Amino acid sequence: MTDSTRVRRGAGKRERLASAAARVLHEQGVEKTTLADIARAAGVPVGNVYYYFKTKDELVEAAIESHADGLKTLIAALERLPAPQDRLKALVRGWADQREVAARYGCPTGTLASELDKRADGLDRAIAKVMGALLDWVDQQFRQMGRTDSRELAVALVAAYQGISLLTNTFRDPALMATEGRRLEGWIDSLA
């Protein structure tokens, strides 16, 4: 095996651990999740976790990076759509498509942000950057629609999603998110 093969295999295992961390932290929360839970979800022996991550906080940080990477991938896909209105509505549809997950666990990024905020150890600011990147992108879409109140509209859209995620999770009712998604699409159309 060459050194480059070792690096590729290692990177794949690290990525699996980061992805599993994002998923398990979302499902169980930071405090309840153990390194063994993440190792099991990634299909990696627990002893190997320490080769890539020395602490649970390093895994939380990797999960935040996974959220950021997921957002970048989503934005890249949305950018292929022809108009900002189409991009925003596709974003809302994507959120609504995840309503079953939201009903069980809430918004992946929002719940992590809420949980990390209570710790104030720097990871709270790292997840805030991910939320900020989403807010900035939504703001840009509204600006491209010619809206001078783009930042306020971006905050309203992201807040509506976070709020409906919380209610969908609280009541375990995916229909709430589907209904709010349709309302938000109509709202976006009314702003064009």
Residue, then its C-alpha position, 0 to 999 in steps of 0.5 A: m500500500t502506498d502512502s497516498t492510498r493510506v491517506r485516501r483511506g484515512a480521509g474516507k474514514r475521517e469523513r465517515l466519522a464526521s458525517a456519522a457525528a453530524r447524524v448522531l448528534h442530531e438524533q441524540g444531542v451532544e450530551k447524550t452522544t458518546l464516541a462509541d455511538i459515533a464509531r458504531a454509526a460510522g462502522v469504525p472501531v471505537g479505538n480508531v476514532y482517537y486516531y482522527f479525533k482526540t476528543k468529543d469536541e473535535l468530533v462536534e467541530a467535524a460535524i459542524e464542518s459537515h453541516a457547512d459542507g452540506l450547505k455549500t453543496l446545497i447552495a451549489a445545486l440551487e445556484r443552477l436554477p435560473a432565478p433567485q425566486d426559483r432558488l428560494k422556493a427550491l430551498v423551501r421545498g427541500w426543507a419541507d421534503q425533510r419534514e419527517v426528519a424534522a418531526r423526529y429530531g428538529c432542524p439539524t443545524g438549528t438544534l445543534a446551534s441551540e444546544l451549543d449555545k448553552r456551552a459557550d466554548g467557541l463551538d457555538r460561534a462555529i455553528a453560528k457561521v454556518m447559519g450566517a452563511l445560509l442567511d447571507w445566501v438567502d439575503q443575496q437571493f432577495r437582493q437579486m429579486g430587487r428587494t431593498d429589504s433583503r436582509e429583513l426578508a432573509v431573517a424572516l424566511v430563515a426564522a420561519y423555517q426554524g420556527i416551523s422546525l421547532l413546532t414540527n418537532t414539538f408536535r411530531d407533526p410533519a404536516l405542519m412543515a408541509t403547510e408552512g412550506r406551501r405558505l412560504e412559497g406563496w410568500i416568496d412569489s408575492l415578493a417578486 
